[in-house]
Amino acid sequence: MTTPAQPSAGPATGPALDRLHSALRQVSGARMAATVAALAGEAFAGRRVGSAGGAAARAWLVQQLDDAGAAVTFEAFAVPHVPEVYTPPVVHWSDGDAEQRLTFGRDVAVHLASADQPLVRRGGLAVTGVGDPAGRWLVVPAGMTLFDAYGDAHGALGLLIGRGVDADGWHYTMLAGPNPGPLPILTLDTATHAAVHHAATVGAGWLSGNTPIRRLDAPAANIHGRWRTAGGGPELLLTAHYDGVGDHPGLRQPAAADNGSGVAVVLEAARILAGTLPESVGLSVALLDGEEAGALGSARHAGQLRASGAAPLVVNVDGAGHLHEAAAVEAGGPAHALLAALDQAGRHTGLPLVAGPVASDNRRYAAAGLAAIGIGAGMAGYHSPADTPDRVEMATLTAVTRLVVATGLLVSAAPATVSSLIGDRR
């Protein structure tokens, strides 16, 4: 189901409705596009948790919140065992006739479960489970688990696993995943994996490569901005993670849509709501670190809110880069009233909504028992060098921000009276 692209006669009437329309006119797509471009810039180097670029982005965001009139604090915490490819792997292979060097990020990447092996090692090719593995690079057939591959890999130089690439031909970069195993592991794009598998099957060819990957304990910090505490009304908390997967050596990964766009939406919505919400309504922002490493920043913050007895209404934005047909919405916790207000906001702003997974920080708040909604609208170039500012649509930034602003104002105007239709189809 999508909400119809038309206004509805909801609880906001008279001055409340005038306030809503006035607030929606203040949304600036150009201002948000500038925010995305800044966050995706070289100075912030992909904003990987624990990196100098991440720290520089944090300082910049603190200044943005301060300029918007928020009281700003930040809380440091540690993220253990963050994987880092510290130099590009050097990988060549031959089918017995021609030799080819594989391009890092396109043809080949380092698997998260790989052991750290900086030395380039050359050996013949074999298929896992066939023949003597000693001194060879083993091609893991599609469908075989790592656990099974390890059982047939005694003495092997490493494992070669096939993995699909995105529409732009890039491997996805991930920070959350399995711990290091006993062997070097390279992932090959599916076409290269098929060619290497064929060479290994016929007993031809060789591969040389290394897996320079290490695990680091990384410093992280959440940024909190507060305009005011609730004075009898609801408490609204807007959240977005500001970290990205970070640049690889020689490979920029700007993290524009994921999640520079979400941060831009939250900053813009908070700036407008700070001057528009009734004084009885509390307003705060949490810009979260460590989402790409397992949503650790939101897990920490959600636990603190629960321990303190606070119960804000949480709206999390992860991705506002490219609106396809509708914005995805995922609700958790006691979110019925918040979800109904969001549904009504979609009607007022003309943005279609559809129930869909938003696997982000909203789930941590919901798991802590808070009313939480996640909003997502496109991840062009997800976790790759293709996630650039030019692919973040100003119209999508504007539409999602208008949705968030309208939701905040509708929640504050009166208890929601329109049942949410998200998930129905008509």
Long-range contacts (C-beta under 8 A, 24 or more apart in sequence): 1-354, 1-355, 1-421, 1-422, 1-423, 1-424, 1-425, 1-426, 2-325, 2-326, 2-352, 2-353, 2-354, 3-343, 3-346, 3-347, 3-351, 3-352, 3-353, 3-421, 3-422, 4-347, 4-352, 5-350, 5-351, 5-352, 6-347, 6-350, 7-347, 7-348, 7-350, 8-344, 8-347, 8-348, 8-418, 10-344, 10-347, 10-348, 10-410, 10-417, 10-418, 11-344, 11-410, 11-413, 11-414, 11-415, 11-416, 11-417, 11-418, 12-348, 12-409, 12-410, 12-413, 12-414, 16-409, 16-413, 16-414, 19-276, 19-409, 19-413, 20-348, 20-406, 20-409, 20-410, 20-413, 22-276, 23-272, 23-273, 23-276, 23-405, 23-406, 23-409, 24-349, 24-402, 24-405, 24-406, 26-272, 26-276, 27-268, 27-272, 27-398, 27-401, 27-402, 27-405, 28-268, 29-394, 29-395, 29-397, 29-398, 30-394, 31-268, 32-261, 32-264, 32-265, 32-267, 32-268, 32-394, 32-397, 32-398, 32-401, 33-264, 33-389, 33-392, 33-394, 33-397, 35-64, 35-260, 35-263, 35-264, 35-267, 35-268, 36-256, 36-260, 36-261, 36-264, 36-389, 36-392, 36-397, 37-256, 37-389, 39-242, 39-255, 39-256, 39-260, 39-263, 39-264, 40-254, 40-255, 40-256, 40-260, 40-387, 40-388, 40-389, 41-254, 42-252, 45-246, 45-247, 45-252, 46-244, 46-245, 46-246, 46-247, 46-252, 46-253, 46-254, 46-255, 47-242, 47-243, 47-244, 47-246, 47-255, 48-82, 48-84, 48-175, 48-243, 48-244, 48-245, 48-246, 48-247, 48-292, 49-79, 49-82, 49-175, 49-218, 49-220, 49-243, 49-246, 49-289, 49-290, 49-292, 49-293, 50-79, 50-82, 50-216, 50-217, 50-218, 50-219, 50-220, 51-218, 51-246, 53-246, 53-247, 54-220, 54-242, 54-243, 54-246, 54-289, 55-219, 57-242, 58-221, 58-223, 58-242, 58-289, 61-223, 61-242, 61-263, 61-267, 61-287, 62-223, 64-267, 65-223, 65-225, 65-267, 65-285, 65-287, 68-225, 68-267, 68-270, 68-271, 68-274, 69-227, 69-274, 70-225, 70-226, 70-227, 70-270, 70-274, 70-284, 70-285, 71-225, 71-226, 71-227, 72-223, 72-224, 72-225, 73-223, 73-224, 74-221, 74-222, 74-223, 74-224, 75-221, 75-222, 75-224, 75-300, 75-301, 76-219, 76-220, 76-221, 77-220, 77-221, 77-222, 77-289, 77-290, 77-296, 77-297, 77-300, 78-217, 78-218, 78-219, 78-220, 79-217, 79-218, 79-219, 79-220, 79-289, 79-290, 79-293, 79-294, 79-296, 80-217, 80-218, 81-179, 81-215, 81-216, 81-217, 82-175, 82-215, 82-216, 82-217, 82-218, 82-293, 83-112, 83-175, 83-177, 83-213, 83-214, 83-215, 84-213, 84-214, 84-215, 84-216, 85-110, 85-212, 85-213, 85-248, 85-249, 86-212, 86-213, 86-214, 86-249, 87-118, 87-212, 87-249, 88-212, 88-248, 88-249, 88-250, 88-251, 89-186, 89-209, 89-210, 89-211, 89-212, 90-120, 90-208, 90-209, 90-210, 91-186, 91-207, 91-208, 91-209, 91-210, 92-207, 92-208, 92-209, 93-125, 93-196, 93-199, 93-205, 93-206, 93-207, 93-208, 93-209, 94-199, 94-205, 94-206, 94-207, 95-195, 95-196, 95-198, 95-199, 95-204, 95-205, 96-199, 96-204, 96-205, 102-188, 102-192, 102-209, 104-248, 104-250, 104-251, 105-170, 105-171, 105-248, 105-251, 105-384, 105-385, 106-165, 106-169, 106-170, 106-171, 106-189, 107-188, 107-189, 107-192, 108-171, 108-186, 108-187, 108-188, 108-189, 108-192, 108-209, 109-163, 109-171, 109-173, 109-186, 109-187, 110-185, 110-186, 110-187, 110-211, 110-212, 110-213, 111-159, 111-161, 111-185, 111-186, 111-187, 111-211, 112-174, 112-177, 112-178, 112-213, 113-146, 113-177, 113-178, 113-179, 113-180, 113-181, 113-185, 114-158, 114-180, 114-181, 114-183, 114-184, 114-185, 114-186, 114-211, 114-213, 115-180, 115-181, 115-182, 115-183, 115-184, 115-185, 115-211, 116-180, 116-211, 116-212, 116-213, 116-214, 117-158, 117-184, 117-210, 117-211, 117-212, 118-210, 118-212, 119-210, 120-208, 120-209, 120-210, 121-157, 121-158, 121-184, 121-208, 121-209, 121-210, 122-206, 122-207, 122-208, 123-157, 123-206, 123-207, 123-208, 124-205, 124-206, 125-196, 125-199, 125-200, 125-204, 125-205, 125-206, 125-207, 126-200, 127-197, 127-200, 127-201, 128-152, 128-153, 128-159, 137-206, 137-207, 137-209, 138-200, 139-193, 139-196, 139-197, 139-200, 141-197, 146-178, 146-181, 146-185, 150-181, 150-182, 150-183, 153-183, 156-183, 157-184, 158-183, 158-184, 158-185, 158-186, 158-209, 158-211, 159-183, 159-184, 159-185, 159-186, 160-185, 160-186, 160-187, 160-188, 160-193, 160-196, 160-207, 161-185, 161-186, 161-187, 161-188, 161-193, 162-187, 162-188, 162-189, 162-190, 162-193, 162-194, 162-197, 163-187, 163-188, 163-189, 163-190, 163-193, 164-189, 164-190, 165-189, 165-190, 166-381, 166-382, 166-384, 166-386, 168-381, 168-384, 168-385, 168-386, 170-381, 170-384, 170-385, 170-386, 171-384, 172-382, 172-383, 172-384, 173-245, 173-246, 173-248, 173-253, 173-383, 173-384, 174-245, 174-292, 174-383, 175-245, 175-246, 175-292, 175-293, 175-294, 176-292, 176-293, 176-294, 180-213, 180-215, 184-209, 184-210, 184-211, 185-211, 186-211, 218-293, 220-289, 220-290, 220-296, 220-297, 221-289, 222-286, 222-287, 222-288, 222-289, 222-297, 222-300, 222-301, 223-285, 223-286, 223-287, 223-288, 223-289, 224-284, 224-285, 224-286, 224-287, 225-270, 225-284, 225-285, 225-287, 226-283, 226-284, 226-285, 227-270, 227-274, 227-283, 227-284, 228-279, 228-282, 228-283, 229-282, 230-280, 230-281, 230-282, 231-279, 231-280, 231-281, 231-282, 232-280, 233-278, 233-280, 233-281, 233-282, 233-412, 234-281, 234-282, 234-312, 234-313, 234-411, 234-412, 235-281, 235-282, 235-283, 235-284, 235-310, 235-311, 235-312, 235-313, 236-273, 236-277, 236-281, 236-282, 236-283, 236-284, 236-312, 236-313, 236-315, 236-408, 236-411, 236-412, 237-284, 237-285, 237-286, 237-312, 237-313, 237-314, 237-315, 238-266, 238-269, 238-270, 238-283, 238-284, 238-285, 238-286, 238-315, 238-316, 238-317, 238-404, 238-408, 239-266, 239-285, 239-286, 239-287, 239-288, 239-298, 239-314, 239-315, 239-316, 239-317, 239-361, 239-362, 239-365, 240-265, 240-266, 240-287, 240-288, 240-316, 240-317, 240-318, 240-361, 241-287, 241-288, 241-289, 241-290, 241-291, 241-292, 241-295, 241-297, 241-298, 241-318, 241-360, 241-361, 242-287, 242-288, 242-289, 243-288, 243-289, 243-290, 243-291, 243-292, 243-293, 243-297, 244-292, 244-387, 245-292, 245-383, 251-385, 252-385, 253-383, 253-384, 253-385, 253-387, 254-385, 254-387, 254-388, 254-389, 255-387, 256-321, 256-381, 256-387, 256-388, 256-389, 256-391, 256-392, 257-319, 257-320, 257-321, 257-322, 257-378, 257-379, 257-380, 257-381, 257-382, 257-387, 257-391, 257-392, 258-318, 258-319, 258-321, 258-379, 258-382, 258-383, 258-387, 259-291, 259-317, 259-318, 259-319, 260-389, 260-392, 261-317, 261-319, 261-320, 261-321, 261-392, 261-396, 261-397, 262-316, 262-317, 262-318, 262-319, 262-320, 263-287, 264-320, 264-397, 265-317, 265-320, 265-397, 265-400, 265-401, 265-404, 266-317, 266-404, 268-397, 268-401, 269-401, 269-404, 269-405, 269-408, 272-401, 272-405, 273-405, 273-408, 273-409, 276-405, 276-409, 277-408, 277-409, 277-412, 278-412, 280-412, 281-408, 281-411, 281-412, 282-312, 283-408, 284-312, 288-361, 291-318, 291-360, 291-361, 295-360, 295-361, 295-363, 295-364, 297-361, 298-361, 298-362, 298-364, 298-365, 299-364, 301-364, 301-365, 302-364, 302-365, 302-367, 302-368, 302-370, 303-368, 305-365, 305-368, 305-370, 306-368, 306-369, 306-370, 311-370, 311-371, 312-370, 313-338, 313-370, 313-371, 313-411, 314-362, 314-365, 314-366, 314-370, 314-371, 314-372, 314-373, 315-342, 315-372, 315-373, 315-375, 315-404, 315-407, 315-408, 316-358, 316-360, 316-361, 316-362, 316-365, 316-372, 316-373, 316-374, 316-375, 317-374, 317-375, 317-376, 317-400, 317-404, 318-358, 318-360, 318-361, 318-362, 318-374, 318-375, 318-376, 319-376, 319-377, 319-378, 319-379, 320-375, 320-376, 320-377, 320-378, 320-392, 320-396, 320-397, 320-400, 320-401, 321-377, 321-378, 321-379, 321-380, 321-391, 321-392, 321-393, 321-396, 322-377, 322-378, 322-379, 322-380, 322-391, 322-392, 322-393, 322-396, 323-351, 323-377, 323-378, 323-393, 323-395, 323-396, 323-399, 323-400, 324-377, 324-378, 325-352, 325-354, 326-351, 326-352, 326-353, 326-354, 327-351, 327-352, 327-353, 327-354, 327-375, 327-376, 327-377, 327-399, 327-400, 327-403, 328-353, 328-354, 328-355, 328-356, 328-357, 328-358, 328-374, 328-375, 328-376, 328-377, 329-353, 329-354, 329-355, 329-356, 329-358, 329-373, 329-374, 329-375, 329-422, 330-355, 330-356, 330-357, 330-358, 330-359, 330-362, 330-363, 330-373, 330-374, 330-376, 331-366, 331-372, 331-373, 331-374, 331-422, 332-362, 332-363, 332-365, 332-366, 332-367, 332-372, 332-373, 332-374, 333-365, 333-366, 333-367, 333-368, 333-369, 333-370, 333-371, 333-372, 334-369, 334-370, 334-371, 335-366, 335-371, 335-372, 335-373, 336-420, 337-371, 337-411, 337-415, 337-416, 338-371, 338-373, 338-407, 338-411, 338-416, 339-373, 339-420, 339-422, 340-416, 340-417, 340-418, 340-419, 340-420, 341-407, 341-410, 341-411, 341-416, 342-373, 342-403, 342-407, 342-420, 342-422, 343-418, 343-419, 343-420, 343-421, 343-422, 344-406, 344-410, 344-416, 344-418, 345-403, 345-404, 345-406, 345-407, 345-410, 346-403, 347-418, 348-406, 348-410, 349-399, 349-402, 349-403, 349-406, 351-399, 351-400, 351-402, 351-403, 353-403, 353-422, 354-422, 355-422, 355-423, 375-400, 375-403, 375-404
